[in-house]
Amino acid sequence: MASIRHGGGRVDAERKALVLEAIGLDDEHTALYRLILEAPSASIDELAASASKPPAEVRAIVAELERLGLLARQASAPDRVVASPPSLALQPMLLDRERRLTQAHEALVQLSEIYRRGAAQRDAPDVVDVVLGADAVRQRFAQLQASATREVRVFVLSDVAFLDADQNTAEDEALARGVAYRVIVEKAVLERPGFIDSAREAAAYGEEIRVLPTLPTRLIIADDDVAMLPMHSRGEERSSGALLVHPSGLLDLLGETFEGHWTAATEFLTSAELPGAHDAVDRDLLKLLLLGLTDAAAGAQLGISVRTVQRRVAALMETAGVTTRLQLGAEAVRRSWV
């Protein structure tokens, strides 16, 4: 799942800092520069107090900002610094970055053309590349997401993934720039701590999640251009590796395999609202129980006790006018609660 944790204020602050990140300033340099911008002038001790940092650390950051031309010494008090006008100090740096980016893009176009010509000469078996080693597999997994411009499709198994969700920052970045994600997870994945919270946050950025009892393999497909799946069958205790599949009949088959499973899978999160006083916990609880989780597993996922699960289920059964959980499931579907 995506691990985006942006609140509104944090997003605004990050947007304001984008221009500074673009010229290579980290968070500490950016925060201190903003403090200097907000004051007519400042001493090292004043900045250290405002930033809650040791004076020696602040002095080193100030020296770097001064080297970059972002601030200068006050003429009447050399121990105090003032900010240079951002439009004057930053514009040359940004223009230099833009020039380098243009050159890099031109090089990318040339290298891609060389690669395309080489790929056109491949024999049929060469449409599959072998990636060896856990680090190389994780790198390719991140690169596939970073290169996606339209859609990423993923199978998530209950066992160890290509990359832990907390480490998968490439997914966060892809979602943030508008890449669509369609993810199918095995039912056992629903029991992972915090899964619902992560799923809901990802859904807010457009990620769609569906569930099946089991899946045949881990899989990621980026933009119909390339796919990656494990080298070995599920459960085999062998060296880490993956297969990278380029455009071919095999890639088409993997795409169709995903679509077939997607059609058969159950939607995990919906926007349907329960009537009356029932809340999002009731909707999540119904979904988890209908997908086959036990009371204990559903309660653990939702952060509530088994007794609370049973009490909520009893209240739902009363609202639905039924006497068994099987009937409750049927009524929940009929009433579009799930």
N, C-alpha and C positions, 0 to 999 in steps of 0.2 A: 504494500500500500504506500501511498505517498506519505511523506513525513512533513508536509508543509504545516507550519505553525504560525503563520503570519496573522497578527491582529491588525485592525485598521490603522492605528497609530504607528505601529512598527513599519507597515508598508509605506506610509507617507515619509517616515524618516529615511527609509532605505531609498526611496525615489530621490530625495533631496541629496543623498550621498552618492548617487550614481556617477555624477560628473567627476567626483574625486576618485572613485574606484577606477574609473576609466583611465586615469593617469597613474594608477598603481599605488595609491595611498590606502593603507589598511585602516581598520576601524579606529585604532588608537590615534593615528595621525589625523584622521578625519575629524574625530571628536575634539581634539585639541585645536585644530584649525578653526572649527566653528566657534569655540570659546573665544579665540582671539578676534574673530570677525565681529563678535557681539560686544566687544569692549573697545574703548578709544585706544587703550594701550594696556599692557600687562607685564608684570615681572614674573620671573621663574617661580618665585614663592607663591604668588597669587594664582598662577595657573596650576601649580601643584595642589594648592588647597581646593580650587574649584573642581579639578579632575580627580581628586583623592588619589594622587600618585606621588611617589617619592620625587623630590626635586631633581635628583640625578637622572631619573628616567625622563622627566619632562624636559630637562636640558638637552638630552640627546635627540628627542623628537623635534624640539625647537630648532636645533642645529640642522636637522634634515630638511625641515620646512624652509628654513632660511636658504639652504643650498639650492632648493628648487625655485627660489624667488617668490615664495608665497607670503613671506613676511620680511620685515626689515627692522633695524634698530631705530628707536626714536632718537632724533637728532639731539634733543636737549637732555636726554637721559639714556645713555647707551645700554644701561642694564634693563631697559624695558623694550618690548617688541610691539610692533604695529602690523596689521595685516596689509598686504599689498592689494590694490583693487583686483578682485577676481577676474574681471573681464580682461585686464591687462596681463595678469600673471598666468591665467589658465589657458587662454586662447592659443598661444604658441604651442603649448604642450598638446592640446587637443588636435590642432592641425597636424602636428607631427605624428600623433597616433593614427589619425585618419589616413595620412599618406602611407604609413606602414601597413595599415589594414588593407588599403587598396592594392598594394604590392603583394600582400599575402593572398588576397583573393585571386589576383591574376595568376600567381603561382599555383594555386589550387586548381584553377581551370586547366592550366597546362598539364599538371600532374594527372588530373582526372582523365584528360584526353589520352595521355600515354597509357594509363591503366585500362581505359576502354578498348584501345587498340590491342593491348595484350590480352585482355579478357576475351576478345572476339576470336582469338587464335587458340583458345583453350580446347582441349579434348573434353568429351562428355564427362569423364570422372572428375575433371578439375572444377566443376561447378560447386564442389564441396571442398572447403578448406578445413583443415584440422587445427584446432587451437589447443595447445598443451599447457598444463599448469594452472593452478587456481588463480594466480595473479593475472595471467593473460586472459583467462575466461572472464574475470571480473572487469578487466579493462574493456574487453570487447562488448560486454553487456552494457557498460556505461556509454561506450561510443555509439552503439546502436540507438540508444535513446537520445543522445546529444545530437545525432545527425538527423533524427526524424523531423519532418516538417508537417505531416498531416495526422498520422495515426500510428499508435503502437498497440499491438495485440499480444496478450500474455496468458500463458497457463501457469498457475501457481499451485504447486504441490504441497502436501503437508510436511514433507521432509525438507532438508536444507535446500535453500534456493541458490540461484547464481550469486545473489548478493542479499544480505540482510536488509530489511526495510529501512532501518535507521541509517544505513550506509548509502542507500540509493538516492543520493541527492540529485542525480541526473533526471530521475522521474519528476521530482519537485520542479526542477528548472524547465523541463519539457511541458508540464502542465501549465506552468506560469506563462509560457509563451504561446499557449493555445493549442498544443498538440493533444489530440483526442486519445484517450486510453480506454480500451475495452479489456477487462480482466476477468478470467474465469478461475475460481478457486475451488479446491477440494473442500468438502464439508468439514473435514478435520481442522482446516485452517481457521474456521470460525471460532475455535476454542483458544486461539492464541490470545494472551492478555492484551487488552487495548485494541483489538481488531475493529470493533464497531466504531470507536472514536476515530481511528485512522481512516476507516472506510468513509465515514461521514464527511471528514475534512477533505478527502480526495474527491468525493462526489460534488462538493461545492465548487471544485475546479473543473468539473465536467467528466470525471472518471466514472465509467459504468462498470458495475461489478455484478457478476452472476455466479451461481453455485451449482456444482455437480457432485454426486457422491464420490467419484474418483475421476482422475485424468490419466491419460497414458504416459505423459512425459512432461517435463518442463519445456517451455517454448516461449520465444519472443520473436515477433515479426515486426519490422519497422518499415512502414510506407510501402509494403509490397515489394521492396527492393532487396531485402536480405533478411534471413531468419537465423536463429541460433537455437540449438537443442543439445542435450547432453550426448557425449560420444557413446556412453555405455548404457545398457538397459537399466531400468529402475531397480535399485537394491543391490547392484553389483558393487562390491568393495574393491574398486580398482583406481588407478591414478586419475586425477582430475583432468578432464578434457571436454571439449565441445566441438560440434560441427557447425560451421558457418556456411549457409546455403545461399548461393547467388541466384539471380534470375534463371529459371529453368522450369521444366515440368515438375521437378521435385518441389520447388518453391511454390508453384501453383497448387500442388497437392497439399502442402502444409497449410496454405491459406484456406483451401476448401475444408480441410480437417477442422481448423479453428471455427469456421462459420457453421459447420454442422453441430459442433459441440455448443456453440453460442445459442443456436436455435433451440437446442434441447435443454439448456441450463435455465435455472430459476433466478429471476431478478432478486437481488439481495436487498437493496434499499428502494423504497418507493415514496412518493409524495402524498399517498393517501392518508387522510386524517381519520382517526376514530371519532365517533360522535361523543357528545357529552363531556365528562370530565377526564376521559382517558387521554393519556399523554404519549410522548415518544417512546417511553420505556415499554408501555403496553404493546406498541407496534413492533418494537425490536424483539420483545419477548415472544410475541406470536410468530414472527418470522423465524426466530431461532428454533422454537419448538416444532414448527412445521417442517423445518429442514432436518429435524431428527436429533437435535441436541437434548441431553437429559436436563432435568431441572437444575442439577448441580452445575453442569457446564454452562447453561444459559445464565444462571445467577452469577457465576464467576465472571462471565463476559460482561454482564451489565453492572457488576459491583453491588449486587443485592443478595440477600440470604435465600436459601432454599425455601424457608417459610414464607418469605415475601413473594417469591415466585408463585408458590401455591395459592397465596391469598389473592394475588393479582389474577391468576388464572380463574379462580372461583368467581371473582367479580366480573370477569369477561364472560364467563359461562352464564351468569345471571343476566347480564345485559343482553346476551344473544338469545336467552330463553332456551338453553340446552342443558342436558344433564351429563354429557360425556365430552371428553376432549376431542374425540373423533368428530362429533357433531360440531364442536366449537371450530375446528379447522374448516369444516365445510361451510359454516356460517361466515367465518372470517373471509373466505374467498368470495362467497356469494355477495356479501355486503361491501366488497372491495376494501376491506380493512388491510389486506396484504396483497 
